Amino acid sequence: MIFVIPFSKYLASQVMKINKAMLAAKDERMKVIDEFFGSIKFIKFFAWEEQWIGKIVDKRMVEMKWLSKGELSAPFLLLLFL
């Protein structure tokens, strides 16, 4: 029982860190998407669709990396309370 408390505190801090990073990555992606939709006429006029799609996909990949880390850490936190 005594060993569980420090481990639980460590896991909770890791989960919080992952959640903060995931939300920051999501905010960055949403900023790029908002900018994309705000300037869609210019993007279409200059045929910059591919570059913008690449930017959005890159931001999504960063977000997915943090999401997968969160999904991997959740079972350990759940196991602690069983």
A tleap script that builds the chain and sets N, CA, C and O, in Angstrom:
source leaprc.protein.ff14SB
mol = sequence {
  NMET ILE PHE VAL ILE PRO PHE SER LYS TYR
  LEU ALA SER GLN VAL MET LYS ILE ASN LYS
  ALA MET LEU ALA ALA LYS ASP GLU ARG MET
  LYS VAL ILE ASP GLU PHE PHE GLY SER ILE
  LYS PHE ILE LYS PHE PHE ALA TRP GLU GLU
  GLN TRP ILE GLY LYS ILE VAL ASP LYS ARG
  MET VAL GLU MET LYS TRP LEU SER LYS GLY
  GLU LEU SER ALA PRO PHE LEU LEU LEU LEU
  PHE CLEU
}
set mol.1.N position { 0.817 -1.191 0.000 }
set mol.1.CA position { 0.000 0.000 0.000 }
set mol.1.C position { 0.863 1.259 0.000 }
set mol.1.O position { 0.534 2.245 -0.659 }
set mol.2.N position { 1.947 1.222 0.728 }
set mol.2.CA position { 2.807 2.405 0.823 }
set mol.2.C position { 3.491 2.712 -0.498 }
set mol.2.O position { 3.803 3.867 -0.787 }
set mol.3.N position { 3.724 1.679 -1.299 }
set mol.3.CA position { 4.383 1.875 -2.586 }
set mol.3.C position { 3.426 2.436 -3.634 }
set mol.3.O position { 3.858 3.003 -4.638 }
set mol.4.N position { 2.157 2.281 -3.401 }
set mol.4.CA position { 1.155 2.715 -4.367 }
set mol.4.C position { 1.032 4.232 -4.413 }
set mol.4.O position { 0.817 4.796 -5.485 }
set mol.5.N position { 1.162 4.890 -3.295 }
set mol.5.CA position { 0.948 6.337 -3.225 }
set mol.5.C position { 1.950 7.118 -4.084 }
set mol.5.O position { 1.521 7.965 -4.867 }
set mol.6.N position { 3.261 6.875 -3.976 }
set mol.6.CA position { 4.183 7.618 -4.847 }
set mol.6.C position { 3.982 7.294 -6.332 }
set mol.6.O position { 4.087 8.167 -7.194 }
set mol.7.N position { 3.691 6.028 -6.605 }
set mol.7.CA position { 3.461 5.628 -7.996 }
set mol.7.C position { 2.211 6.298 -8.549 }
set mol.7.O position { 2.185 6.735 -9.699 }
set mol.8.N position { 1.180 6.374 -7.719 }
set mol.8.CA position { -0.058 7.033 -8.127 }
set mol.8.C position { 0.176 8.515 -8.397 }
set mol.8.O position { -0.330 9.067 -9.375 }
set mol.9.N position { 0.947 9.151 -7.521 }
set mol.9.CA position { 1.243 10.570 -7.710 }
set mol.9.C position { 2.032 10.785 -9.003 }
set mol.9.O position { 1.766 11.731 -9.744 }
set mol.10.N position { 2.987 9.920 -9.267 }
set mol.10.CA position { 3.777 10.020 -10.497 }
set mol.10.C position { 2.896 9.842 -11.730 }
set mol.10.O position { 2.988 10.623 -12.676 }
set mol.11.N position { 2.038 8.812 -11.723 }
set mol.11.CA position { 1.155 8.580 -12.867 }
set mol.11.C position { 0.192 9.744 -13.082 }
set mol.11.O position { -0.053 10.143 -14.221 }
set mol.12.N position { -0.351 10.285 -12.008 }
set mol.12.CA position { -1.285 11.411 -12.133 }
set mol.12.C position { -0.586 12.630 -12.717 }
set mol.12.O position { -1.159 13.339 -13.544 }
set mol.13.N position { 0.654 12.877 -12.288 }
set mol.13.CA position { 1.376 14.027 -12.851 }
set mol.13.C position { 1.699 13.806 -14.323 }
set mol.13.O position { 1.667 14.751 -15.111 }
set mol.14.N position { 2.009 12.572 -14.702 }
set mol.14.CA position { 2.276 12.272 -16.110 }
set mol.14.C position { 1.021 12.461 -16.958 }
set mol.14.O position { 1.085 13.012 -18.056 }
set mol.15.N position { -0.107 12.008 -16.451 }
set mol.15.CA position { -1.374 12.151 -17.178 }
set mol.15.C position { -1.725 13.630 -17.341 }
set mol.15.O position { -2.191 14.045 -18.402 }
set mol.16.N position { -1.504 14.416 -16.302 }
set mol.16.CA position { -1.771 15.858 -16.403 }
set mol.16.C position { -0.848 16.513 -17.430 }
set mol.16.O position { -1.284 17.357 -18.213 }
set mol.17.N position { 0.420 16.124 -17.426 }
set mol.17.CA position { 1.373 16.671 -18.386 }
set mol.17.C position { 0.965 16.312 -19.820 }
set mol.17.O position { 1.024 17.148 -20.721 }
set mol.18.N position { 0.558 15.078 -20.011 }
set mol.18.CA position { 0.133 14.626 -21.342 }
set mol.18.C position { -1.122 15.377 -21.776 }
set mol.18.O position { -1.218 15.799 -22.929 }
set mol.19.N position { -2.081 15.550 -20.875 }
set mol.19.CA position { -3.318 16.256 -21.222 }
set mol.19.C position { -3.041 17.708 -21.598 }
set mol.19.O position { -3.620 18.222 -22.556 }
set mol.20.N position { -2.159 18.373 -20.850 }
set mol.20.CA position { -1.820 19.757 -21.177 }
set mol.20.C position { -1.162 19.850 -22.547 }
set mol.20.O position { -1.489 20.732 -23.340 }
set mol.21.N position { -0.242 18.946 -22.821 }
set mol.21.CA position { 0.440 18.951 -24.118 }
set mol.21.C position { -0.535 18.635 -25.245 }
set mol.21.O position { -0.451 19.220 -26.325 }
set mol.22.N position { -1.460 17.709 -24.997 }
set mol.22.CA position { -2.435 17.357 -26.018 }
set mol.22.C position { -3.354 18.541 -26.320 }
set mol.22.O position { -3.664 18.804 -27.482 }
set mol.23.N position { -3.785 19.248 -25.292 }
set mol.23.CA position { -4.638 20.420 -25.512 }
set mol.23.C position { -3.883 21.537 -26.224 }
set mol.23.O position { -4.452 22.237 -27.061 }
set mol.24.N position { -2.605 21.705 -25.895 }
set mol.24.CA position { -1.800 22.718 -26.590 }
set mol.24.C position { -1.650 22.357 -28.066 }
set mol.24.O position { -1.736 23.230 -28.930 }
set mol.25.N position { -1.428 21.081 -28.357 }
set mol.25.CA position { -1.307 20.642 -29.750 }
set mol.25.C position { -2.621 20.835 -30.493 }
set mol.25.O position { -2.631 21.230 -31.659 }
set mol.26.N position { -3.729 20.556 -29.814 }
set mol.26.CA position { -5.042 20.743 -30.436 }
set mol.26.C position { -5.298 22.216 -30.721 }
set mol.26.O position { -5.840 22.563 -31.770 }
set mol.27.N position { -4.907 23.087 -29.786 }
set mol.27.CA position { -5.060 24.528 -30.001 }
set mol.27.C position { -4.250 24.997 -31.205 }
set mol.27.O position { -4.730 25.807 -31.998 }
set mol.28.N position { -3.032 24.498 -31.345 }
set mol.28.CA position { -2.194 24.869 -32.491 }
set mol.28.C position { -2.840 24.428 -33.799 }
set mol.28.O position { -2.857 25.179 -34.775 }
set mol.29.N position { -3.367 23.218 -33.817 }
set mol.29.CA position { -4.020 22.717 -35.033 }
set mol.29.C position { -5.254 23.543 -35.364 }
set mol.29.O position { -5.497 23.867 -36.526 }
set mol.30.N position { -6.025 23.880 -34.351 }
set mol.30.CA position { -7.233 24.664 -34.591 }
set mol.30.C position { -6.901 26.075 -35.064 }
set mol.30.O position { -7.648 26.648 -35.857 }
set mol.31.N position { -5.794 26.643 -34.592 }
set mol.31.CA position { -5.364 27.958 -35.083 }
set mol.31.C position { -5.048 27.897 -36.569 }
set mol.31.O position { -5.427 28.792 -37.325 }
set mol.32.N position { -4.355 26.843 -36.989 }
set mol.32.CA position { -4.006 26.701 -38.404 }
set mol.32.C position { -5.269 26.504 -39.242 }
set mol.32.O position { -5.397 27.083 -40.320 }
set mol.33.N position { -6.190 25.695 -38.749 }
set mol.33.CA position { -7.441 25.466 -39.485 }
set mol.33.C position { -8.257 26.749 -39.567 }
set mol.33.O position { -8.829 27.051 -40.615 }
set mol.34.N position { -8.318 27.501 -38.485 }
set mol.34.CA position { -9.042 28.774 -38.478 }
set mol.34.C position { -8.416 29.751 -39.466 }
set mol.34.O position { -9.124 30.444 -40.197 }
set mol.35.N position { -7.096 29.802 -39.484 }
set mol.35.CA position { -6.409 30.676 -40.434 }
set mol.35.C position { -6.672 30.218 -41.871 }
set mol.35.O position { -6.848 31.042 -42.769 }
set mol.36.N position { -6.698 28.917 -42.077 }
set mol.36.CA position { -6.978 28.355 -43.404 }
set mol.36.C position { -8.358 28.786 -43.891 }
set mol.36.O position { -8.506 29.273 -45.012 }
set mol.37.N position { -9.366 28.604 -43.040 }
set mol.37.CA position { -10.724 28.970 -43.460 }
set mol.37.C position { -10.901 30.476 -43.581 }
set mol.37.O position { -11.712 30.944 -44.380 }
set mol.38.N position { -10.153 31.230 -42.801 }
set mol.38.CA position { -10.245 32.684 -42.890 }
set mol.38.C position { -9.681 33.248 -44.177 }
set mol.38.O position { -10.119 34.296 -44.652 }
set mol.39.N position { -8.707 32.549 -44.741 }
set mol.39.CA position { -8.066 33.054 -45.963 }
set mol.39.C position { -8.205 32.083 -47.121 }
set mol.39.O position { -7.300 31.967 -47.948 }
set mol.40.N position { -9.324 31.390 -47.186 }
set mol.40.CA position { -9.535 30.366 -48.213 }
set mol.40.C position { -9.498 30.940 -49.628 }
set mol.40.O position { -9.032 30.270 -50.549 }
set mol.41.N position { -9.982 32.172 -49.818 }
set mol.41.CA position { -9.973 32.765 -51.163 }
set mol.41.C position { -8.550 32.952 -51.673 }
set mol.41.O position { -8.260 32.659 -52.833 }
set mol.42.N position { -7.661 33.439 -50.809 }
set mol.42.CA position { -6.267 33.638 -51.221 }
set mol.42.C position { -5.565 32.310 -51.452 }
set mol.42.O position { -4.775 32.167 -52.385 }
set mol.43.N position { -5.855 31.357 -50.606 }
set mol.43.CA position { -5.229 30.038 -50.745 }
set mol.43.C position { -5.650 29.408 -52.061 }
set mol.43.O position { -4.814 28.844 -52.768 }
set mol.44.N position { -6.901 29.490 -52.396 }
set mol.44.CA position { -7.392 28.951 -53.670 }
set mol.44.C position { -6.817 29.727 -54.856 }
set mol.44.O position { -6.435 29.134 -55.866 }
set mol.45.N position { -6.757 31.048 -54.730 }
set mol.45.CA position { -6.262 31.878 -55.827 }
set mol.45.C position { -4.802 31.555 -56.157 }
set mol.45.O position { -4.432 31.457 -57.327 }
set mol.46.N position { -3.983 31.391 -55.126 }
set mol.46.CA position { -2.564 31.128 -55.346 }
set mol.46.C position { -2.231 29.633 -55.386 }
set mol.46.O position { -1.061 29.266 -55.494 }
set mol.47.N position { -3.245 28.773 -55.300 }
set mol.47.CA position { -3.087 27.311 -55.356 }
set mol.47.C position { -2.137 26.806 -54.273 }
set mol.47.O position { -1.205 26.051 -54.550 }
set mol.48.N position { -2.386 27.231 -53.044 }
set mol.48.CA position { -1.561 26.824 -51.903 }
set mol.48.C position { -2.221 25.721 -51.080 }
set mol.48.O position { -1.856 25.510 -49.923 }
set mol.49.N position { -3.178 25.024 -51.660 }
set mol.49.CA position { -3.923 24.022 -50.895 }
set mol.49.C position { -3.009 22.945 -50.321 }
set mol.49.O position { -3.131 22.575 -49.154 }
set mol.50.N position { -2.099 22.449 -51.144 }
set mol.50.CA position { -1.224 21.358 -50.701 }
set mol.50.C position { -0.360 21.764 -49.509 }
set mol.50.O position { -0.192 20.985 -48.572 }
set mol.51.N position { 0.186 22.976 -49.539 }
set mol.51.CA position { 1.015 23.425 -48.422 }
set mol.51.C position { 0.196 23.531 -47.133 }
set mol.51.O position { 0.651 23.132 -46.061 }
set mol.52.N position { -1.002 24.068 -47.255 }
set mol.52.CA position { -1.841 24.231 -46.070 }
set mol.52.C position { -2.321 22.886 -45.543 }
set mol.52.O position { -2.391 22.679 -44.332 }
set mol.53.N position { -2.644 21.988 -46.434 }
set mol.53.CA position { -3.051 20.655 -45.987 }
set mol.53.C position { -1.888 19.971 -45.281 }
set mol.53.O position { -2.086 19.273 -44.287 }
set mol.54.N position { -0.680 20.169 -45.790 }
set mol.54.CA position { 0.506 19.628 -45.135 }
set mol.54.C position { 0.693 20.185 -43.733 }
set mol.54.O position { 1.042 19.451 -42.809 }
set mol.55.N position { 0.458 21.497 -43.572 }
set mol.55.CA position { 0.555 22.126 -42.250 }
set mol.55.C position { -0.457 21.517 -41.282 }
set mol.55.O position { -0.134 21.199 -40.138 }
set mol.56.N position { -1.673 21.364 -41.761 }
set mol.56.CA position { -2.741 20.833 -40.914 }
set mol.56.C position { -2.450 19.390 -40.525 }
set mol.56.O position { -2.642 19.001 -39.373 }
set mol.57.N position { -1.987 18.601 -41.481 }
set mol.57.CA position { -1.673 17.193 -41.199 }
set mol.57.C position { -0.514 17.088 -40.202 }
set mol.57.O position { -0.536 16.239 -39.311 }
set mol.58.N position { 0.491 17.946 -40.352 }
set mol.58.CA position { 1.610 17.931 -39.398 }
set mol.58.C position { 1.135 18.231 -37.980 }
set mol.58.O position { 1.545 17.570 -37.026 }
set mol.59.N position { 0.272 19.228 -37.851 }
set mol.59.CA position { -0.260 19.572 -36.526 }
set mol.59.C position { -1.103 18.431 -35.969 }
set mol.59.O position { -1.078 18.164 -34.767 }
set mol.60.N position { -1.844 17.766 -36.834 }
set mol.60.CA position { -2.668 16.636 -36.396 }
set mol.60.C position { -1.800 15.461 -35.937 }
set mol.60.O position { -2.151 14.769 -34.982 }
set mol.61.N position { -0.686 15.237 -36.602 }
set mol.61.CA position { 0.206 14.147 -36.214 }
set mol.61.C position { 0.798 14.400 -34.821 }
set mol.61.O position { 0.940 13.469 -34.029 }
set mol.62.N position { 1.138 15.647 -34.528 }
set mol.62.CA position { 1.639 15.984 -33.189 }
set mol.62.C position { 0.547 15.722 -32.154 }
set mol.62.O position { 0.806 15.158 -31.091 }
set mol.63.N position { -0.668 16.135 -32.478 }
set mol.63.CA position { -1.789 15.913 -31.568 }
set mol.63.C position { -2.035 14.423 -31.354 }
set mol.63.O position { -2.297 13.997 -30.229 }
set mol.64.N position { -1.956 13.635 -32.404 }
set mol.64.CA position { -2.171 12.191 -32.305 }
set mol.64.C position { -1.080 11.521 -31.474 }
set mol.64.O position { -1.347 10.547 -30.771 }
set mol.65.N position { 0.150 12.038 -31.550 }
set mol.65.CA position { 1.235 11.488 -30.743 }
set mol.65.C position { 0.903 11.634 -29.255 }
set mol.65.O position { 1.072 10.692 -28.480 }
set mol.66.N position { 0.433 12.818 -28.863 }
set mol.66.CA position { 0.080 13.037 -27.464 }
set mol.66.C position { -1.149 12.240 -27.068 }
set mol.66.O position { -1.246 11.760 -25.939 }
set mol.67.N position { -2.087 12.097 -27.992 }
set mol.67.CA position { -3.286 11.316 -27.706 }
set mol.67.C position { -2.931 9.852 -27.464 }
set mol.67.O position { -3.476 9.223 -26.557 }
set mol.68.N position { -2.026 9.310 -28.265 }
set mol.68.CA position { -1.631 7.912 -28.075 }
set mol.68.C position { -0.874 7.725 -26.766 }
set mol.68.O position { -1.034 6.697 -26.108 }
set mol.69.N position { -0.053 8.699 -26.375 }
set mol.69.CA position { 0.624 8.618 -25.075 }
set mol.69.C position { -0.393 8.614 -23.940 }
set mol.69.O position { -0.228 7.888 -22.959 }
set mol.70.N position { -1.428 9.412 -24.069 }
set mol.70.CA position { -2.475 9.440 -23.056 }
set mol.70.C position { -3.225 8.128 -22.976 }
set mol.70.O position { -3.561 7.656 -21.889 }
set mol.71.N position { -3.486 7.541 -24.132 }
set mol.71.CA position { -4.184 6.262 -24.162 }
set mol.71.C position { -3.336 5.139 -23.584 }
set mol.71.O position { -3.868 4.188 -23.011 }
set mol.72.N position { -2.022 5.245 -23.731 }
set mol.72.CA position { -1.137 4.226 -23.175 }
set mol.72.C position { -0.991 4.347 -21.662 }
set mol.72.O position { -0.787 3.342 -20.981 }
set mol.73.N position { -1.090 5.553 -21.131 }
set mol.73.CA position { -0.916 5.741 -19.694 }
set mol.73.C position { -2.211 5.519 -18.907 }
set mol.73.O position { -2.156 5.257 -17.705 }
set mol.74.N position { -3.338 5.615 -19.539 }
set mol.74.CA position { -4.628 5.473 -18.841 }
set mol.74.C position { -4.816 4.102 -18.196 }
set mol.74.O position { -5.285 4.045 -17.059 }
set mol.75.N position { -4.480 3.002 -18.852 }
set mol.75.CA position { -4.681 1.698 -18.192 }
set mol.75.C position { -3.870 1.529 -16.908 }
set mol.75.O position { -4.334 0.886 -15.966 }
set mol.76.N position { -2.675 2.094 -16.863 }
set mol.76.CA position { -1.873 1.985 -15.645 }
set mol.76.C position { -2.514 2.723 -14.498 }
set mol.76.O position { -2.488 2.250 -13.361 }
set mol.77.N position { -3.083 3.864 -14.775 }
set mol.77.CA position { -3.775 4.628 -13.743 }
set mol.77.C position { -5.018 3.880 -13.283 }
set mol.77.O position { -5.337 3.882 -12.094 }
set mol.78.N position { -5.711 3.250 -14.199 }
set mol.78.CA position { -6.896 2.481 -13.855 }
set mol.78.C position { -6.527 1.244 -13.035 }
set mol.78.O position { -7.239 0.890 -12.095 }
set mol.79.N position { -5.431 0.594 -13.383 }
set mol.79.CA position { -4.981 -0.584 -12.656 }
set mol.79.C position { -4.651 -0.284 -11.192 }
set mol.79.O position { -4.804 -1.145 -10.327 }
set mol.80.N position { -4.210 0.909 -10.930 }
set mol.80.CA position { -3.870 1.301 -9.566 }
set mol.80.C position { -5.063 1.248 -8.633 }
set mol.80.O position { -4.917 0.956 -7.446 }
set mol.81.N position { -6.246 1.529 -9.166 }
set mol.81.CA position { -7.430 1.598 -8.319 }
set mol.81.C position { -8.254 0.318 -8.317 }
set mol.81.O position { -9.332 0.285 -7.724 }
set mol.82.N position { -7.781 -0.711 -8.951 }
set mol.82.CA position { -8.504 -1.990 -8.936 }
set mol.82.C position { -8.063 -2.879 -7.823 }
set mol.82.O position { -8.577 -3.988 -7.679 }
savepdb mol mol.pdb
quit
